[in-house]
Amino acid sequence: MAQEICAKDGIDIKMVIVRDDIALLDRVEEKRSRGIAGTVLVHKIAGALAKQGKSLEEIAEAANNAIQNVRTMGVALSPCTVPAAGSASFSIPQDSVSFGLGIHGEAGHHEKSYPGGLNSDSIVSEVLDALITENHKSVVILLNNLGTTTFMEVAIVARKIVSYLGEKGIKILAFFQGPLMTALEMAGISISVLNVGENKAALDLLLEPTSVRAWPLPTFPNASLDTYILKNPTSYVRPEFGKDEESISEQGKTLQKVIKHVCESLITNSTTLNDLDQAIGDGDMGINIKKACEDVLSELDDFPFNNFNKTFIALTYSLRHYGGSSGIFFSTFFSRFADAFKEGSSDATTWITALEHGTKGIQEKGGAKQGDKTMLDALLPVIAALKQQSSDDSAESLITVAVKAAEEGAKETENMKSKAGRSEYYGEKSKGFADPGAYAVSLALKAV
């Protein structure tokens, strides 16, 4: 329409048609394919030439050259809702991805299910496998956010693109990313590959400064791929604690079983811990504690169970990936806990002393006290209850006392207003929920 109007007004005009979507090539002729996010690159090249005062013929020629060399494919995890329609334009089944999205809310070319859960690397690899040809040697990448994909998710995709092309020996001359051609609230991305080859003119035009605020600053991964991939020659190596060369003692076997049972219990209850943390915190305690326990179980066979001091130090190291503030507290707890066993004793008094050392470490790190609705509200009652028992009581009896005190302490946190940690921000709203840290302590002791 614009072409027709301009022609009637005597304005010299040329039309170029972008057709970068490769998802439809098995259904339509190439000349009838859609223009999607690659259009943005074509516009930038044409705009830069216009700013330089180039002729209409030169601009059209450069635009057509870019059109012939740009390929795009989009993927989405959710559809969008056109306001006038009032409902989603299509649906995507759970654990599935829609490949070959347009930019007007239309459904993709096909859907693929990932029964084991979505894997970004697999999805991105599938897109790039379709986009990249043997002619791609030097390219410009545009990673486009289709709407509501988070910055972190886009960054994960960018990392995969860089590593994928690096492995194939393809140079990335410039990498652009941002929400440049969106479909309302659609969650997804599109990847555009502009084949530059030996013709660096297109690259110079894309790098030409512009006052358009939405145009992203490029990065240059190929300047040195090693710069963009973290390599740490002094990466962490877990210390060797001297695995038991002789057979494990009965006490050692018991400790091994206890740690295993505690980890399995916490993993089983990780969803409950998540739910509690979501109610009064940031909702990741169950996730973090599950990962930590899985790490412990994977390294358990290397623990020196005949030496309790070294065993608990080894446990501390195994918890190194436990995220969040509770990870710091539990790691500190077992680090201090281990100190009580330096002299080789493992009687009831030593275990109570270990609990005191570990709990004091938590108090020093966090500054909380009993009644603040933290894990201390389970730990401190346990210590108090055990100190009232006779040192001659059986281990089973002492454990029963400890479990009862921990469960009662965790239960009491339901009626407390939080005064420490992230849950403190909830004020009165924190009442009615058990503290997830205190609940975790009660679960751990019950598993003993």
Stockholm file with secondary structure:
# STOCKHOLM 1.0

chainA/1-448         MAQEICAKDGIDIKMVIVRDDIALLDRVEEKRSRGIAGTVLVHKIAGALAKQGKSLEEIAEAANNAIQNVRTMGVALSPCTVPAAGSASFSIPQDSVSFGLGIHGEAGHHEKSYPGGLNSDSIVSEVLDALITENHKSVVILLNNLGTTTFMEVAIVARKIVSYLGEKGIKILAFFQGPLMTALEMAGISISVLNVGENKAALDLLLEPTSVRAWPLPTFPNASLDTYILKNPTSYVRPEFGKDEESISEQGKTLQKVIKHVCESLITNSTTLNDLDQAIGDGDMGINIKKACEDVLSELDDFPFNNFNKTFIALTYSLRHYGGSSGIFFSTFFSRFADAFKEGSSDATTWITALEHGTKGIQEKGGAKQGDKTMLDALLPVIAALKQQSSDDSAESLITVAVKAAEEGAKETENMKSKAGRSEYYGEKSKGFADPGAYAVSLALKAV
#=GR chainA/1-448 SS CHHHHHHHTTCCCCCCCCCCBCTTTTTSCGGGCCCCTHHHHHHHHHHHHHHTTCCHHHHHHHHHHHHHHEEEEEEEEECCBCTTTCSBSSCCCTTEEEESCCSSSCCCSEEEECTTCCCHHHHHHHHHHHHCCTTCSEEEEEEEECSSCCHHHHHHHHHHHHHHHHHTTCEEEEEEEESSSCCTTCEEEEEEEEECTTCTHHHHHHTSCCCCTTSCCCBCGGGCHHHHSCCCTTCCCCCCCCCCSSCCCHHHHHHHHHHHHHHHHHHHTHHHHHHHHHHHSCSCHHHHHHHHHHHHHHHGGGSCTTCHHHHHHHHHHHTTTCCHHHHHHHHHHHHHHHHTTTTSCCSHHHHHHHHHHHHHHHHHHHCCCTTSSSTHHHHHHHHHHHHTSCTTSCHHHHHHHHHHHHHHHHHHGGGCCCCSSGGGGGGGGGTTSCCHHHHHHHHHHHHC
#=GC SS_cons         CHHHHHHHTTCCCCCCCCCCBCTTTTTSCGGGCCCCTHHHHHHHHHHHHHHTTCCHHHHHHHHHHHHHHEEEEEEEEECCBCTTTCSBSSCCCTTEEEESCCSSSCCCSEEEECTTCCCHHHHHHHHHHHHCCTTCSEEEEEEEECSSCCHHHHHHHHHHHHHHHHHTTCEEEEEEEESSSCCTTCEEEEEEEEECTTCTHHHHHHTSCCCCTTSCCCBCGGGCHHHHSCCCTTCCCCCCCCCCSSCCCHHHHHHHHHHHHHHHHHHHTHHHHHHHHHHHSCSCHHHHHHHHHHHHHHHGGGSCTTCHHHHHHHHHHHTTTCCHHHHHHHHHHHHHHHHTTTTSCCSHHHHHHHHHHHHHHHHHHHCCCTTSSSTHHHHHHHHHHHHTSCTTSCHHHHHHHHHHHHHHHHHHGGGCCCCSSGGGGGGGGGTTSCCHHHHHHHHHHHHC
//
